[in-house]
Structures are given as C-alpha cells and as structure tokens.
Amino acid sequence: MSENKLEIKDKNEKNNTNEENVVYVGKKPAMNYVLAVVTQFNNGMKEVTIKARGNAISRAVDVKEIVINRFLTDIKESTIKTSSEELTNEDGTTSKVSAIQIILGKPI
C-alpha cells in the first residue's frame, strides 16, 4: 500500500514542476507579475513562462519588457507562441479568445 502512495506522490511532484515556472497574467498591475517572474529566476529556475489571454496580452508583453530591460538584463526571450482558445460563456455560447505564451530563459 505504501508503494501506491509513493507513486501518486511522484506523479504529483512531476505535475507541480511543470506548472511551477508559469506566471499567469491577469488584471493585476504589471509589477505584481514582474515580481513573480523575477522571484522564479532568483529561486533557481532556468526558464519561466508568461501566459495571458485576451486583454491581458498587452500586460504580459509589458511584464516581459520590464523584466528584460530593468531587472534581469541577462535574461533572453527564447520563444513567443500565439494561439486562439475557445471558451464557453455563462450563457452557454462559445467564443474564441487570443492567447500568448512568452518563454524567458537564462542564456547558456
């Protein structure tokens, strides 16, 4: 029985490490997200992903620019991915929302 618990714990640890270095940008001020990104790098992360949808996309780009130009000048933008996600509204209809994923990393 203890082996099953160990396996479950290992799976959860793997899932946590995948989402640990992701900062989701929303409606808060940009500096809140800048602090989150800088903290991730200071905690030893080699790569941090900034994700946003809809109106928060411009704030995510601001966060990236502030991190790279003001706080961590050695960090480089490695990838930017754009996509479209389909969301279900409260009334049951679906709508498409733009999304962005910006991956920042330390140069090798």
C-alpha positions as CSV (number, residue, x, y, z in Angstrom):
1,M,0.0,0.0,0.0
2,S,2.9,2.4,0.7
3,E,4.2,1.9,-2.8
4,N,0.9,3.2,-4.3
5,K,1.1,6.3,-2.2
6,L,4.7,6.9,-3.3
7,E,3.8,6.5,-7.0
8,I,1.0,9.1,-6.6
9,K,3.3,11.5,-4.8
10,D,5.9,11.1,-7.6
11,K,3.2,11.9,-10.2
12,N,2.1,15.0,-8.3
13,E,5.7,16.2,-8.0
14,K,6.1,16.0,-11.7
15,N,3.0,17.9,-12.4
16,N,4.0,20.6,-9.9
17,T,7.4,21.1,-11.6
18,N,5.7,21.6,-14.9
19,E,3.4,24.4,-13.7
20,E,5.9,25.8,-11.1
21,N,7.6,28.1,-13.6
22,V,4.5,29.6,-15.2
23,V,3.2,33.1,-14.4
24,Y,-0.4,33.7,-15.5
25,V,-1.1,37.4,-16.3
26,G,-4.5,38.8,-15.4
27,K,-6.0,42.1,-14.3
28,K,-3.5,43.0,-11.5
29,P,-0.8,45.7,-12.1
30,A,2.1,44.6,-14.2
31,M,4.6,45.0,-11.4
32,N,2.9,42.1,-9.5
33,Y,3.7,39.8,-12.3
34,V,7.2,41.2,-12.8
35,L,7.9,40.4,-9.2
36,A,6.6,36.8,-9.7
37,V,8.9,36.3,-12.7
38,V,12.0,37.8,-11.0
39,T,11.3,35.6,-7.9
40,Q,11.1,32.5,-10.1
41,F,14.5,33.2,-11.6
42,N,16.0,34.1,-8.2
43,N,14.7,30.7,-6.9
44,G,16.9,28.9,-9.5
45,M,14.6,28.5,-12.4
46,K,16.4,28.4,-15.7
47,E,13.2,29.1,-17.7
48,V,10.0,31.0,-16.9
49,T,6.8,31.1,-19.0
50,I,4.5,34.1,-19.0
51,K,0.9,33.2,-20.2
52,A,-2.0,35.5,-20.9
53,R,-5.3,35.6,-22.8
54,G,-7.5,38.4,-24.2
55,N,-7.0,41.9,-22.9
56,A,-4.1,40.7,-20.6
57,I,-1.9,40.0,-23.6
58,S,-0.6,43.6,-23.7
59,R,0.2,43.4,-19.9
60,A,2.1,40.2,-20.5
61,V,4.3,41.9,-23.1
62,D,4.8,44.8,-20.7
63,V,5.9,42.3,-18.0
64,K,8.4,40.7,-20.4
65,E,9.9,44.1,-21.4
66,I,10.2,45.3,-17.8
67,V,11.9,42.1,-16.6
68,I,14.4,42.1,-19.5
69,N,15.1,45.8,-19.6
70,R,15.1,46.8,-16.0
71,F,15.6,43.9,-13.6
72,L,17.3,40.9,-15.3
73,T,19.2,42.2,-18.2
74,D,20.9,38.8,-18.7
75,I,17.6,37.0,-19.4
76,K,16.6,36.4,-23.0
77,E,13.3,35.8,-24.7
78,S,13.5,32.3,-26.2
79,T,10.0,31.7,-27.6
80,I,6.7,33.5,-28.2
81,K,3.7,31.4,-29.1
82,T,0.3,32.8,-30.1
83,S,-2.9,30.9,-30.3
84,S,-6.6,31.0,-30.1
85,E,-8.6,29.3,-27.3
86,E,-12.3,28.5,-27.3
87,L,-14.1,29.4,-24.1
88,T,-17.7,28.8,-23.0
89,N,-19.6,31.9,-21.9
90,E,-22.0,32.0,-19.0
91,D,-25.0,31.8,-21.4
92,G,-23.6,28.6,-22.9
93,T,-22.3,30.1,-26.1
94,T,-18.7,29.7,-27.2
95,S,-16.2,32.4,-28.2
96,K,-12.6,32.5,-29.3
97,V,-10.0,34.3,-27.3
98,S,-6.5,35.1,-28.3
99,A,-3.7,33.8,-26.1
100,I,0.1,34.3,-25.8
101,Q,2.9,32.3,-24.2
102,I,6.3,34.0,-23.7
103,I,9.2,31.8,-22.6
104,L,12.1,33.6,-20.9
105,G,15.4,31.8,-20.2
106,K,18.9,32.3,-19.0
107,P,21.4,32.1,-21.8
108,I,23.7,29.0,-21.7
